[in-house]
Amino acid sequence: MFGFEPNEEQKMLVDSVQRYALNDLRAAAHDADEAGELPAALVQRGWELGVLQASIPEAYGGFGDRSAVTGVLAAEELGYGDLTAALAVMAPAAYAIPILVAGSEEQKKSLLPPVVEGDWKPYVAAYAEPNVDFYAAEMRTTAVRENGSYVLNGIKCMVPHAAQAAGLVVYAALDGKTQAFIVPPQAAGLKVGEREAWCGLNALPTHRVTLEGVNVPADARLGGDSGHDPVPLIAAAQTATAGLAIGLARAAYEYAVAYAKDRTVFGDPIAQKQSIAFMLAEMATDIEAIRLLAWEAAWLLDEGKDAGQAALMAVIGAADCAMMVTDRAVQILGGHGYIREHPVERWMRNGRGVPNFPGLAMV
């Protein structure tokens, strides 16, 4: 039975994340974007909320059990604060959740404790590829069996913190099926390029990673020789992205509402103008609708059901929602929407990239 009321533990976590989002992320976002760097202490405070740690069982160093629903609730609040910082805080989840979901017992016991015990560390995933027609189920990066090991070749992009990565999960096509591999950042043949320059996410360092004949042992493949089903991992990445995008859209909507109520033209708040009121109503409707899609996808993941279609619909809808809502927010603010005094222009730049973000975080 699917319910819409979070349990007490979820409420406590969401409240904690929301306070962090408003008091820490929102306050630091502008300066971080301008400087092109997130304060390490800011990311560490987000890590100490324990969103990922609460998804990892005690046997593997955490203190809870995975709940994609809880994860997507937390992702929304982080995205509500600042999308860039949210992706930094959630980056280790993109490494740990695949191991938890698809890894062998030996892989879980050896690989998860270093991630979740202690301070935040740049454990990340190499997921996206620099192709216009990139599709997660049809990777161009390849893995080939060779002499009892695997050889990886290909190019990945938007890999956060790749230059300082403590560990990498790399996705590649093995016999036409997407599989995940644990690749040491210092592996021979792995090259990290210069920091990428994007329209948004200015404070998040991402890099292109090239794999040229990178050789990894057989036990580097998640799930061992039999591998794993990639659909739950792809769905978890898409669901996380949808949650982050909903938070971003909600932030832009609420800011636009407050501005429209305060800004007067010819003596009346512009919120009372029909064109503005209709835009705000459409923004609110879209946010609520896409939130339900994301919740459904997360619930299906928790129930062990096929979440592939629901997650894809959620992330496609969330990408459109984020772009529409942030663009409308800029419009509602008029000339003020296009200057950096207000955050809506940054939210619009970040929102435009949502279709490219799956794989940067996971729930």
Sequence and secondary structure as in RCSB ss.txt:
>XXXX:A:sequence
MFGFEPNEEQKMLVDSVQRYALNDLRAAAHDADEAGELPAALVQRGWELGVLQASIPEAYGGFGDRSAVTGVLAA
EELGYGDLTAALAVMAPAAYAIPILVAGSEEQKKSLLPPVVEGDWKPYVAAYAEPNVDFYAAEMRTTAVRENGSY
VLNGIKCMVPHAAQAAGLVVYAALDGKTQAFIVPPQAAGLKVGEREAWCGLNALPTHRVTLEGVNVPADARLGGD
SGHDPVPLIAAAQTATAGLAIGLARAAYEYAVAYAKDRTVFGDPIAQKQSIAFMLAEMATDIEAIRLLAWEAAWL
LDEGKDAGQAALMAVIGAADCAMMVTDRAVQILGGHGYIREHPVERWMRNGRGVPNFPGLAMV
>XXXX:A:secstr
   SS  HHHHHHHHHHHHHIIIIIHHHHHHHHHHT   HHHHHHHHTT TTGGGS GGGT SS   HHHHHHHH
HHHHHH HHHHHHHHHHHHHHHHHHHH  HHHHHHHHHHHHSSS   EEEE   S TT  TTS SSEEEEETTEE
EEEEEEEEEETGGG SEEEEEEEETTEEEEEEE TT TTEEEEEE   SS TTS EEEEEEEEEEEEGGGBTTGG
G   SHHHHHHHHHHHHHHHHHHHHHHHHHHHHHHHH EETTEEGGGSHHHHHHHHHHHHHHHHHHHHHHHHHHH
HHTTS  HHHHHHHHHHHHHHHHHHHHHHHHHHGGGGGSTTSTHHHHHHHHHTGGG TTS   
